Amino acid sequence: MKKLFFLACFSLAISKANAQSFHGAKFDEKGAISTQELVSQIDGKDSLVTKVQGTVESVCKERGCWMKVKLNDGQSMRVTFKDYGFFVPKDITGKNVVFEGIAKVKTTSVKQLKHYAKDAGKSKEEIAKITEPESTGFCG
């Protein structure tokens, strides 16, 4: 099974036309790595403290409590926010973001995957199809 990576964010910057919005503490975006670099840099490690730049694929429709960021291989990683310290706007799909935090790999339970699917607005039928845990990541 392919691994997906989660990154618990301490801070997030969203690029908008000629402006940026920050969520969490402001930080310097310089030195952010691509999602592809994240995948190669975390390989074989338990965790990695880093800044990552990527494109938002989807956002929690309930509160903006997580987002998925595209990886280059067609997969995505779920980004969560430490201690629910902040939420992101629910309309940032397709936006470029830079976030910083700790990436870790773990297995996500079926129960948690179903919760995420509900947050994403998936149908009851789609949620019922979730029957296996995923090798993913977590930040804490």
PAZATI-364970 format. One record per residue (C-alpha): residue in one letter; chain; z, x, y negated. Coordinates in pm, 1 decimal, always signed. Layout:
PAZATI-364970
@residu = A | chaine = A | z = Z | x = X | y = Y
...
end
This chain:
PAZATI-364970
@residu = M | chaine = A | z = +0.0 | x = +0.0 | y = +0.0
@residu = K | chaine = A | z = -85.8 | x = +134.2 | y = -344.8
@residu = K | chaine = A | z = +202.0 | x = +214.2 | y = -574.0
@residu = L | chaine = A | z = +239.3 | x = +41.8 | y = -907.4
@residu = F | chaine = A | z = +461.8 | x = +195.2 | y = -1171.1
@residu = F | chaine = A | z = +710.5 | x = +27.8 | y = -1398.3
@residu = L | chaine = A | z = +835.8 | x = +188.1 | y = -1708.8
@residu = A | chaine = A | z = +1154.4 | x = +69.8 | y = -1869.2
@residu = C | chaine = A | z = +1088.1 | x = +98.9 | y = -2233.5
@residu = F | chaine = A | z = +1326.4 | x = +217.0 | y = -2494.6
@residu = S | chaine = A | z = +1064.3 | x = +161.3 | y = -2765.4
@residu = L | chaine = A | z = +714.6 | x = +18.2 | y = -2802.0
@residu = A | chaine = A | z = +447.8 | x = +52.2 | y = -3070.7
@residu = I | chaine = A | z = +158.6 | x = -193.9 | y = -3083.6
@residu = S | chaine = A | z = -161.2 | x = -84.4 | y = -3257.1
@residu = K | chaine = A | z = -317.6 | x = -350.0 | y = -3474.3
@residu = A | chaine = A | z = -605.0 | x = -325.3 | y = -3720.7
@residu = N | chaine = A | z = -487.9 | x = -68.0 | y = -3976.1
@residu = A | chaine = A | z = -119.2 | x = -130.4 | y = -3895.3
@residu = Q | chaine = A | z = +140.3 | x = -99.3 | y = -3622.8
@residu = S | chaine = A | z = +440.1 | x = -300.1 | y = -3518.0
@residu = F | chaine = A | z = +737.8 | x = -143.5 | y = -3347.7
@residu = H | chaine = A | z = +976.2 | x = -303.9 | y = -3100.5
@residu = G | chaine = A | z = +1297.0 | x = -122.6 | y = -3018.3
@residu = A | chaine = A | z = +1365.0 | x = +197.6 | y = -3212.7
@residu = K | chaine = A | z = +1079.9 | x = +357.2 | y = -3407.5
@residu = F | chaine = A | z = +950.8 | x = +676.1 | y = -3247.3
@residu = D | chaine = A | z = +678.4 | x = +935.8 | y = -3289.4
@residu = E | chaine = A | z = +375.0 | x = +839.1 | y = -3080.8
@residu = K | chaine = A | z = +242.7 | x = +1196.6 | y = -3068.5
@residu = G | chaine = A | z = +231.9 | x = +1343.2 | y = -2721.0
@residu = A | chaine = A | z = +184.0 | x = +1011.3 | y = -2541.6
@residu = I | chaine = A | z = +1.7 | x = +1048.9 | y = -2210.0
@residu = S | chaine = A | z = -257.5 | x = +815.0 | y = -2060.1
@residu = T | chaine = A | z = -175.5 | x = +585.9 | y = -1769.9
@residu = Q | chaine = A | z = -391.6 | x = +808.1 | y = -1550.1
@residu = E | chaine = A | z = -181.6 | x = +1110.7 | y = -1647.2
@residu = L | chaine = A | z = +136.0 | x = +912.7 | y = -1571.7
@residu = V | chaine = A | z = +14.2 | x = +841.2 | y = -1219.2
@residu = S | chaine = A | z = -59.4 | x = +1209.1 | y = -1154.3
@residu = Q | chaine = A | z = +256.8 | x = +1338.3 | y = -1325.3
@residu = I | chaine = A | z = +499.5 | x = +1108.8 | y = -1139.7
@residu = D | chaine = A | z = +346.4 | x = +1183.0 | y = -798.7
@residu = G | chaine = A | z = +618.9 | x = +1328.9 | y = -576.9
@residu = K | chaine = A | z = +897.6 | x = +1271.8 | y = -831.7
@residu = D | chaine = A | z = +1182.8 | x = +1022.3 | y = -837.5
@residu = S | chaine = A | z = +1146.8 | x = +955.6 | y = -1208.9
@residu = L | chaine = A | z = +980.4 | x = +1076.6 | y = -1525.5
@residu = V | chaine = A | z = +1087.0 | x = +1047.4 | y = -1890.5
@residu = T | chaine = A | z = +769.5 | x = +1014.1 | y = -2098.0
@residu = K | chaine = A | z = +561.0 | x = +835.3 | y = -2361.3
@residu = V | chaine = A | z = +256.8 | x = +645.9 | y = -2234.1
@residu = Q | chaine = A | z = -46.6 | x = +496.3 | y = -2406.4
@residu = G | chaine = A | z = -238.6 | x = +208.8 | y = -2249.7
@residu = T | chaine = A | z = -395.7 | x = -135.5 | y = -2284.0
@residu = V | chaine = A | z = -194.8 | x = -451.7 | y = -2220.2
@residu = E | chaine = A | z = -332.7 | x = -658.8 | y = -1933.0
@residu = S | chaine = A | z = -82.3 | x = -947.7 | y = -1951.4
@residu = V | chaine = A | z = +257.0 | x = -1045.2 | y = -2094.3
@residu = C | chaine = A | z = +545.3 | x = -1265.5 | y = -1975.5
@residu = K | chaine = A | z = +457.6 | x = -1611.1 | y = -2106.4
@residu = E | chaine = A | z = +821.3 | x = -1724.7 | y = -2108.4
@residu = R | chaine = A | z = +977.5 | x = -1475.5 | y = -2352.4
@residu = G | chaine = A | z = +770.7 | x = -1157.8 | y = -2368.2
@residu = C | chaine = A | z = +1027.3 | x = -984.5 | y = -2145.8
@residu = W | chaine = A | z = +768.3 | x = -769.6 | y = -1960.8
@residu = M | chaine = A | z = +406.1 | x = -669.3 | y = -1986.5
@residu = K | chaine = A | z = +147.6 | x = -529.8 | y = -1749.0
@residu = V | chaine = A | z = -52.3 | x = -228.0 | y = -1859.7
@residu = K | chaine = A | z = -387.6 | x = -138.0 | y = -1701.4
@residu = L | chaine = A | z = -424.8 | x = +166.1 | y = -1480.1
@residu = N | chaine = A | z = -764.8 | x = +331.8 | y = -1433.8
@residu = D | chaine = A | z = -797.8 | x = +232.9 | y = -1066.6
@residu = G | chaine = A | z = -795.2 | x = -143.4 | y = -1124.0
@residu = Q | chaine = A | z = -421.1 | x = -165.3 | y = -1062.2
@residu = S | chaine = A | z = -160.1 | x = -226.5 | y = -1329.4
@residu = M | chaine = A | z = +198.3 | x = -127.2 | y = -1396.0
@residu = R | chaine = A | z = +471.0 | x = -362.5 | y = -1509.5
@residu = V | chaine = A | z = +664.4 | x = -246.5 | y = -1814.1
@residu = T | chaine = A | z = +1016.3 | x = -381.4 | y = -1858.3
@residu = F | chaine = A | z = +1258.1 | x = -325.7 | y = -2143.9
@residu = K | chaine = A | z = +1596.0 | x = -163.0 | y = -2090.2
@residu = D | chaine = A | z = +1876.8 | x = -419.9 | y = -2086.3
@residu = Y | chaine = A | z = +1634.2 | x = -679.7 | y = -2231.1
@residu = G | chaine = A | z = +1680.0 | x = -482.4 | y = -2555.0
@residu = F | chaine = A | z = +1371.6 | x = -643.9 | y = -2709.9
@residu = F | chaine = A | z = +1080.2 | x = -871.3 | y = -2628.8
@residu = V | chaine = A | z = +713.1 | x = -822.9 | y = -2708.9
@residu = P | chaine = A | z = +481.4 | x = -1073.4 | y = -2875.0
@residu = K | chaine = A | z = +318.1 | x = -1296.6 | y = -2615.1
@residu = D | chaine = A | z = -25.7 | x = -1255.3 | y = -2775.1
@residu = I | chaine = A | z = -80.9 | x = -879.9 | y = -2724.2
@residu = T | chaine = A | z = -312.1 | x = -895.5 | y = -2422.9
@residu = G | chaine = A | z = -592.8 | x = -645.2 | y = -2484.1
@residu = K | chaine = A | z = -394.9 | x = -451.5 | y = -2746.5
@residu = N | chaine = A | z = -334.5 | x = -77.8 | y = -2726.0
@residu = V | chaine = A | z = +31.8 | x = +16.6 | y = -2697.3
@residu = V | chaine = A | z = +242.6 | x = +330.6 | y = -2682.3
@residu = F | chaine = A | z = +579.7 | x = +307.3 | y = -2510.8
@residu = E | chaine = A | z = +851.3 | x = +549.2 | y = -2410.6
@residu = G | chaine = A | z = +1113.4 | x = +537.7 | y = -2140.2
@residu = I | chaine = A | z = +1182.2 | x = +629.3 | y = -1779.2
@residu = A | chaine = A | z = +933.8 | x = +563.9 | y = -1498.2
@residu = K | chaine = A | z = +1075.4 | x = +519.9 | y = -1146.2
@residu = V | chaine = A | z = +926.7 | x = +402.0 | y = -818.3
@residu = K | chaine = A | z = +1093.1 | x = +138.4 | y = -595.0
@residu = T | chaine = A | z = +1017.5 | x = -165.8 | y = -380.6
@residu = T | chaine = A | z = +1016.3 | x = -502.3 | y = -558.4
@residu = S | chaine = A | z = +1145.7 | x = -795.2 | y = -351.8
@residu = V | chaine = A | z = +947.0 | x = -1111.1 | y = -279.3
@residu = K | chaine = A | z = +1203.5 | x = -1307.5 | y = -483.9
@residu = Q | chaine = A | z = +1150.2 | x = -1086.3 | y = -790.6
@residu = L | chaine = A | z = +770.2 | x = -1091.4 | y = -748.1
@residu = K | chaine = A | z = +779.5 | x = -1472.3 | y = -740.6
@residu = H | chaine = A | z = +993.4 | x = -1470.8 | y = -1056.3
@residu = Y | chaine = A | z = +736.8 | x = -1249.6 | y = -1230.6
@residu = A | chaine = A | z = +454.3 | x = -1476.5 | y = -1113.1
@residu = K | chaine = A | z = +634.1 | x = -1781.5 | y = -1254.3
@residu = D | chaine = A | z = +688.8 | x = -1597.2 | y = -1585.5
@residu = A | chaine = A | z = +316.2 | x = -1520.4 | y = -1591.4
@residu = G | chaine = A | z = +230.6 | x = -1890.8 | y = -1560.4
@residu = K | chaine = A | z = +93.2 | x = -1871.1 | y = -1205.2
@residu = S | chaine = A | z = +50.9 | x = -2195.8 | y = -1009.2
@residu = K | chaine = A | z = +290.2 | x = -2302.4 | y = -733.4
@residu = E | chaine = A | z = +13.8 | x = -2231.5 | y = -482.2
@residu = E | chaine = A | z = -32.9 | x = -1874.7 | y = -610.9
@residu = I | chaine = A | z = +342.9 | x = -1814.7 | y = -606.5
@residu = A | chaine = A | z = +368.3 | x = -1945.2 | y = -248.2
@residu = K | chaine = A | z = +116.5 | x = -1679.7 | y = -137.8
@residu = I | chaine = A | z = +361.1 | x = -1401.1 | y = -229.4
@residu = T | chaine = A | z = +517.1 | x = -1311.4 | y = +104.9
@residu = E | chaine = A | z = +547.9 | x = -930.4 | y = +106.0
@residu = P | chaine = A | z = +746.7 | x = -693.7 | y = -116.5
@residu = E | chaine = A | z = +550.3 | x = -441.7 | y = -321.4
@residu = S | chaine = A | z = +601.6 | x = -70.9 | y = -354.7
@residu = T | chaine = A | z = +643.1 | x = -59.2 | y = -729.6
@residu = G | chaine = A | z = +864.6 | x = +95.8 | y = -989.0
@residu = F | chaine = A | z = +1175.6 | x = +17.9 | y = -1187.0
@residu = C | chaine = A | z = +1357.9 | x = +160.4 | y = -1480.0
@residu = G | chaine = A | z = +1727.4 | x = +162.3 | y = -1536.0
end
